[in-house]
């Protein structure tokens, strides 16, 4: 059977799912399609033409390469296809977004045929995805006196690829759709358990919100063809939890505009909104697609006559509606006045959504085109020897005389590109920065590879110190979906220049370590900027930003990222931890105390949390920086003492060396280079030439939070509060309750110790507690299942060397075996200890979950509805988040422990301790 017939059979199968033909990215299938186009009598010729014109993935895919070269033949008259004239062939090339299409256009523009050259040049003037291999050709042709090359460069110097685009509409009519009440997780827009389908955009679009919601959105669109459907988080924030490019893609697929008539299922310009705005990490993704994100403020706190919030019986502020955005409401966005209207009535100022830079993103159809366009204009101007013509909005530069710098301001100033020489920048400045470390995770990696292909990128930027492709999100189950997707992803990323968790050549053992732990190890300079394809890219060295797959691709391809310097909130500590408390409780208490100090206002939201931990190594401090995603912060920075930072860097060196010893380094010896960077940094600190990063004493902060350790008297639990009558207050991570709240009677159906929130110390706590329980009770018996997934293989190896793994093996009923990985997700759990493969496991919820309706006590990061556990008809599933000792006790008892039981159980246990630094961690 031919590949084409296989494709036709696949099309029939997709029809049964209500799907169109899958876009083609393979050269073998397209070769057969082209042969059928050339055969005028072929029975499949008509369909083959449609597939060739309308259903090929652009960029650098093998199919795109073949399509571009066939179009070149048509333009040159070497092949004749009646339905595709040379003019039409050039139009198709103009929609292919770089790669071979640019090479073909340069061949034509710089060739001998004058008429063809002029036509090809006009197309080239509209393109922005050019790389050095392309610009080098233009420069060489210009210097040899080629007039066409000169004309192209002159157009690029004027940025005509941008200036000739249509201006954005002055008025945009929208019709509202309430996607949910309260914070809307990106899991609602693109569920983690459907991650395997993200690279198939149409198929993945079927999982947006719910089938019922999709019917409503479609009906609104069809009834209002002149309006865009705006998805809203009523009484909450839109897009919390992650950047999730697939979430924005799904919204755009259902409500946006088609980017090109010749590229299927790639839409842009989605419009989203929230009562409390858009999560910062998600808003970046909206910018990537040229979308609009609005902060509606349509509900506000009710105030008394003295201006103080009026509170209900529970002590929560009462909110009241300012204006309605109920589903079906028609509103008008005015992009000139930057106001939102209902008819003639002005509702709110929305100028933050229409800054000069955001208007450029909207006009260009996304932020990538602006980034590449600026680079292309700079290149052309330099080649022509002329000054850069002011076309783009100037970057905002905020510099305040006499004001010191926060830690993030120092890092951004160090890594800034293209700013005014000698000018010191403060928060609010728009900055282009170099990126040191990049991470791609496996459930979004295929989308990142697609973005790289669409950008026509083929190799990692030399600016990047190191980059890693993880395998942690698909570690639990090596099923057919993983087998089909992951090896292909690993090969692409390995070829591109990343260190990969799985070896495409099969030489080194697969390493399914949690991506954040690996990135934390390979970040070897606290002045580094890290970009990662996951919201928990929150390193405890440097400043790390979780990002969508597109921003990750941009960082890999260019070694740069663009963003405003965020404001910072300073977090310090006083008092003393009680002997029976764990550092995880300090993390939760920080959130609780902050909300109390600021009257329920989350001052962390959208800000950098500059946390002065001082004495905790990077492994332990990561528990705090990691949780800042749940605090809704944009990112975090850990301020360390010199000796602590040196210890963290030595640990990082040793773990990178293990990766090298396993054979994971590549031909340019990225890992070896990271060890050199670490050694140089250690030498600088020891010599006093450049001590550990600290903020200036006179730096200015958005707010300052002082956490009182003396007030933390019992374990603190993050509760999803699933039965709160106010739906908007469920699943927020803001409900932090003391252990005694549950009275020692709340049934626990399953426990989970794992995720990026734990470190080796947590595994040792587990082993110590099990030994103690056996001593106290004569045996270890679980009244609820306990699932344990160490974050990394390094931790497993260290536990084996120190004897703790043998303890865990003794009490376990299941231990992972890499020679026979699980091929199917576990659906039932017995009351025993499971030692699962290192990776995300239940925390991600994309492969395995707890039983529906379970109450789970976990060390993981997320408590969103349906993530770790789904609901049943009669009971809502709930995932309560706590420290390791609370999880252990809850599974041994089958319920939440009392505070007395807890204190007794942790006697003699080496919990993760923290004492505030006695040094003033400022410069």
Secondary structure by P-SEA (a helix, b strand, c coil): ccaaaaaaaaaaaaaaacccccccccaaaaaaaaaaaacccccaaaaaaaaacccccccccaaaaaaaaaaaaaaacccccccccaaaaaaaaaacccaaaaaaaaaaaacccaaaaaaaaaaaaacccccaaaaaaaaaaaaaccaaaaaaaaaaaaccccccccccccbbbbbbbcccccccccccccccccccccccccccccccccaaaaaaaaaaaaacccbbbbbbbcccccccccccaaaaaaaaaaccccccccccccccbbbbbccccccaaaaaaaaaacbbbbbcccbbbbbcccccccccccccbbbbbcccccccbbbbbbcccccccccccccccccccccaaaaaaaaaccaaaaaaaaaaaaaaaaaacccccccccccbbbbbccccccaaaaaaaaacccccccccccccccbbbbbcbbbbcccaaaaaaaaaaaaccccccccccbbbbbcccccccccccccccaaaaaaaaaaaccccccccccccccccccaaaaaaaacccccbbbbcccccccccccbbbbbcaaaaaaaaacccccccbbbbbbbbbcccccccccaaaaaaaaaaaaaaaaccccccccccccccccccccccaaaaaaacccccccbbbbbbcaaaaaaaaaaaaaaaaaaaaaccccccaaaaaaaaaaaaaaaaaaacccccccccccccccbbbbbccccccccccccccccccccccccccccccccccccccccccccccccccccaaaaaaaaaaaaaaaaaccbbbbcbbbbbbbccaaaaaaaaaaaaaaaaaaaccbbbbccccccccccccccbbbbcccccccccccccccccccccccccccccccccbbbcccbbbbbbbbcaaaaaaaaaacccccaaaaaaaaccccccccccccccccc
